[in-house]
């Protein structure tokens, strides 16, 4: 069975902060998918630019190059229910 993970910003920042790199992910998973929005957030770098160079240099990460299209049925929207 293929081990695949879709990763968010927080684990990337935490791993770089704790270990100095993201290499452990390549040992644990065959595919590490990084959504476009996460890529943009990491590359923005925040105040300190934490994890930017590590993220850019890790070419084995599968960084998505375009935003994800989400079905309107899956969006987190409030549904108003009117009781009469």
N, C-alpha and C positions, 0 to 999 in steps of 0.2 A: 504494500500500500504506500502510495506517495504521501509524504508529509509536506503539507502546504500550510502556510500561515499568511493571513492578511494582517499587517502590523500597523499600529497607530503611532502617533508622535511620542507619547509618554514612554513606552518601552524603549524606543530608540534612544531618547535622551538619557534614560536611566542606565541603559547598558553602556553607553559611551562615558557617562559620568563615573560609573562603578568600575568598568573594565578598560576603558580607553579605546575600545573599538567595538565593532558589531560581529566579529568573527564567530562568536559562539552560535549565532543564528545559522550560519552556513554548515555547522556541524550537526545542528538539531533538525534542520528542515531542508528539503530538497528545493523547494520554491518559497521565496519570501517576497510576497506581493506588497508593494507600497502604493496606496491610492494617490492619485494626483494631488488631492487636497493636503495630504500628509507631506508629500514632497514640497509643496509650496510653503507649508508651515515651517518645515525644517530649514529650507533654503533662506527663509526670511531671517532666521538666525537669532531672533530676540536681541536682548541687550548685549549678550556675551558671545553670540555666534556658536553656542555649544552644539557640537556634533555635526556642524556643517561640513568641515573638511573630511571627516570620517564617512559621512553619508555620500558625499560626492565621489570619493575614491573607491567605494565599494561597488564595483561594476556588476557583481553577481546579484545584487538586489534587483528585483523586477519593478522598476519605477514606472508607474503609469504616466503617459505623456498627455493625457486629456482627462477632463473631469468625468466622473461617473454620472451616468444618466439614471435617475431613480424613478421608478414608476410612481405616478401620483398616488396609487393605492398604498404605497409603502411609506410615504412621507408622514412625518409626525405632525399631524394637524389636529387642532381641536375640532371636534364635531359638536355642534350645538344641537341639543335635544330640547325641543319645546313640548312641554306637557300642557295639555288643554283640559 
